[in-house]
Amino acid sequence: MTQEATQAISRVVPGAGGLPPAVQALAQADFSGVAQLFVNAGFTVALPAPGMLQVVKPGEARASVAVSVGVHGDETGPIEVLAHLLDALSRDASKLAVDLLVCVGNVDAIRAGKRFIDADLNRMFRPVRGSLAQAAESARADEMIVATKAFFAAAGPVRWHLDLHTAIRPSVYPTFAIVPDLVADDAKAQLIDWLGQAAIGAIIMNPQSAGTYSYYSAEHFGAAASTVELGRVGTLGQNDLSLFDDVSRALDGLLRGLPGQPVKEQPHVFKVAQEIIKHSDEFRMAFDRSTQNFTSLPQHAVIASDGDHVYTVQHAEELVVFPNPDVRVGLRAGLMVVRTS
């Protein structure tokens, strides 16, 4: 790592010189060390763009797995988890049983210790970006799309994309996942089984895109994709990694091709009842910022108002997820979901 990069991360985390080298390297999108170890083990390795690592075994039929972290720069727990997993796997590189694409999303935001620089990167994966097209994250999304397309273009039928996040708000379910409903049934069943092994408490089946990276992979490349929320945002180097033990174990098993572990408890499954879109600067949520994800609201309860339009609960019960009145006009400010199992 360069002196400039070390100084940058030190500004984000006081005393960051004490970060494990693997975490420092991944946070700074430096794959040089692990890349060489995979090369030495006979893999074909590419660095298609800053913060991206592709490792494949030519001539073998293998599952293709994309793993992304840091799409939001302040969601640091998954960065640490993946850094330790990738470091250990690269030192035992022959055990990598899948073709792998690793993507560190918003590298500039991670370095700055911010959620994003200009706009939410996880709303950029759409054909028309409108006002988002001028944001710094727009160019980064293009790099990620090109690399992901190239990776899956050479892939076989088994394709995964796990986009690992942490949530801004507390949640009734500390871990939960959003799965595009368009994922093929067999692949969806395998993905849900893996999420159960990772002790994910709830799964939301999502019928339409909000411009997220995982939905884009599912829609355009046929990947069994999911946005996986793993607790709360935290400061790099100060996350309690024991809280990530289940997902770390499940991800390591997936990359090494190990037999799946028994599911401790089946996740509760939800479907989207309605999307709450912010249409103007008059948009107001009907509850405060302490409201947890999966808070239950009764039928006819007011969710939000936007000028003359009022969003209300349509079913006997709906639960609110990702309420965020601060999004840009035209973007999703929340989801309302209902439980199906």
N, C-alpha and C positions, 0 to 999 in steps of 0.2 A: 504494500500500500504506500502511496506517495505521502510525503510530509503534508501536502495540502489537504489530501483526503483525511488523514488522521486529525488534522486541526479542525476540519469541517465537522467530523463526527464528535469531536470533543466539545464543540460548541453546543451540540444537541444534548449530550449527556455529560454532565460534570464528572470528571474522573474516568472518562471513557477509555483511557489507556488501559484500564483494567478489564475491558471487555475481552472475552475469549477471541483469539485471532480469527476463528471461523466465522463468528458473528460480525466482527469488524469487516471482514472481507465481503460477506454477502450483503451487508448493509451498504457497502460502497460499490456493489456490483462488480467486484473483482473475483473472477472465476479462474484466474491463472493457475493457482495451486491445484485445485481439484481437477481442472481440465487436463493437466499434464498427467495426473495419476490415472485418469481414465484412458488417455492415449497409451500410456505404458502397459495397460491391461488389454490392449488390442481393440478398443472401441474407436469409432470415427467420431470425432468431436468437432463441433463448430460453435462459434460465438457470433450468432447472426446479427446482434445489435447489442449495445451496452446493456448490461444486466440480464443477458439471456445466454443460456448454456444448453446445447443440444448434444446428447450422447446416444449413439445408435450402434447396433451390431449388424453390419451389412450381411445380407444373404440369409438371415434367420427370420422366421415368422414369430414376431413378438408383439405383445400388447404395447400400445403407444400411450404414454401417460404424460400429460402436461400438469405441472404444479406451479401455481403463481402465488406470490405474497407481495405485500407492500403496494398493492394497487391504491390504497390510501396510506399516505406516508406516516401517519401516527399510529397505525395498527402494527405494533412491533412484535407482539408475541409470536405470531407465525414465522416472522423472519428469524427469530432465535431458534425456534423448533427446527425449521428447515435447514438452517446453517449447521446445527449439530448433526442432524441426520445425514446431510450430504457429505459433511466432513468424514463421518464414520464410514459411510458407504464407499467413498472414494479410496479409503485406505484398505478396503476389502472389495475392490472394484469388480472382481470377477463375479461377485454375487448379485450384481445388478441384473435383474431378470426381465426388464422392460426397456424399450426405447424411451428416452426421457427428454422432456423439454422443461427447463426451469426458467421462470421469468420473475425478475424483481421489477415490480410495476413502476411506481412513480419514484424513480431514483432521486430526482431533484428534491421532491417533497420530503423523502426520508432524510436526506442530508440537512434539510432546513428544519427538521422536526415539526413539520406542518402536515395537515391532512392533504392539501393540494397546493399548487402554486397559483393557478388562475381559476380552475374549475375542477369539478369531480371527474377524475379519469374514468370511473366506472359508470359514466353516462355517455361515453364517447364511442361506444361500439354500435353504431347505427349509421345507416346510409346518408342521412341528412342531419347535420349537427347544428344548423342554425347559428345562433349567437355563440355556441360553444366552439365553432370552427376557428376562431381567432385565439383561443386559449393555448397556453403552452402545452397542455396535456393532449391537444389534438394531434400534434406531431408524434408524441409518444405512443398514442393509440395506434397510429398508422404503422409504426415500427413493430408493435406487438402483433398487429393483424398480419403483416407480411411474414413474420417469423412463424406464427401459429399456422398460417396457411401452408407454408413450405413444409413444416413438420408433419402435418396431417396428410399432405398430398402424397407422401411416400408410405403412409401407414396402412396397416391391415385393418380388418373389421373391428378389432377390439381397441376402442379409443376412449380415453378418460381425460377429463380436465377438472382438477380440484383447485378452486380459487379460494385461498384461505384468508379469512378476515377476523377482526374483532369488532364488537359493536360499541357505539357511543353510549347508549343507554344501558342501564341494568335490564335484566330480562327474567321473566318467570321461568323460562327455559334458558339456563346459562349458555348452552350450546344448541344451535339449530342450523338448518340448511335450507336453501332455496334451490329447488330442482325444476328445470324447464319441463313442462308437461309433454313437450314434443319428443323427448328422449324415447327411443324405441323400448317396447315393453320389457323384453328380456334384459337389455342393458340397464333399464331403470330398476328392475328387480335386483340386479347385482349391485348397483350403486346404493340402493336403499339398505341392502344387507351390509355393505361395507360401512355405511354411516352408522348402522346399529353397532357394529364392532367397535367403531370409534366413539361410542357412547354419546352420540348426538341425540339430544332429547326430543327434538321436534323437526319435522320436515314440512315445508310449504311447497305444494305443487303449483307452479307459476304458469299461467296460460299465455302470457305475452311478454315481450321484451321491454325492459326499461333502459336499454342500451348498455347492459352489463357484459363484462368479458365472458363469463361462463355461459350466458344465454347465446352469445355470438358463436361460441365454439360448438354448442349443441345444434344451433340452427344451420350453420354453414358447413360444419365439418363432421356432423354426425357423432359428436362426442357425448358420452355419458358424463355430463358436466354438472357442477354444483357450486354455488357460492356457499361456503361453510363458515359460519360465525362461531368463534371459539372464545367466548367470554368478552372481557372489556378491553378497551384501548389502554395502553400502558407505555411507560418510558423504556426505551431501548436499554437493555442491561439490567432492568429492575423488575422484569416479569417473573412471577412465580411459575417456573416451568413444570412443577409437579401438577399444575392444573391442566396441562396439555398431555399428560402421560398416555391417556387412552388414544387420542388421535395420533400422537407420535408413534405409538406401537402399531396402530393400524396402517399408517402410511409407510412405515418401514417394512411391514409385512407385504404390502402391495408392491413396493419397488423391488423387493427381494423374491417375489413370487412364492411366499410362504403360504401354507394352508390358512384359511380364514379362522379367526378365533370365534368361540361362541358369542352370540349376541347377549349382552347382559340384560338388556331391556329393550323391547321394540320401541322405536321412536313413535310418538304421536304424529299423525299425518293430518295436515290441513290443506285446504284449497283457498285460493284467492276469491273473496266475495266481491271486492271492488277496489279499484285504485283511486287514491286521492291525489288529484292533479292540482298544482298551484297555477291558476290562470291569471292572477294579477297580484299587485303589491298589497291589495286589500285582504289577502288570504290570512286567516287566523285559525289556529287549532283551538278546540274547545276544552283542552286540558293543558296542564303545565308541563314544564320540562322534566319533572321528576317521574312522569308516567313511564312505567316499564313496558318493554316489548311484551306482547301477549297479554296485556291488560284487557279484561273482558268489559264490553259495553252492551247494555240491553237494547232490545228493539226500540227504534224511534229515537234513541239518544243522538244528540248532535255530535258529530265528529269534528267538523270544521265549517267555516263560512268563507265565502270568496265573493265579495260584493253581494249581489242579490241571491246567489246560489248557496244553498245550505246542504252539506253532506250529512246524511243520517244513517243509522244502522238499519239495514233492510231485513235481516234475519232475526230469529229469536235471540241470538247472541252472536256477536262478532268480536274478534280480538284484534287490537291494533298492533302493527309491527312497523318499525322504521319511521315513526312520526318525526318529521323534520320540517318545520315551517320556514327554515332558512334557505331552502333550495331555490334555485333560480326559477323565475316564471317560466312555465311550460314543462317543468319536470315533475316527477312523482314526489309527493310530500309524505306518502305513507301508504301502507297496505292494510286492508281489513280482510281477515281470514276467518274461516269456519272450520271446525274440526270434523274430519271424516272418519277417523279411526284412532 
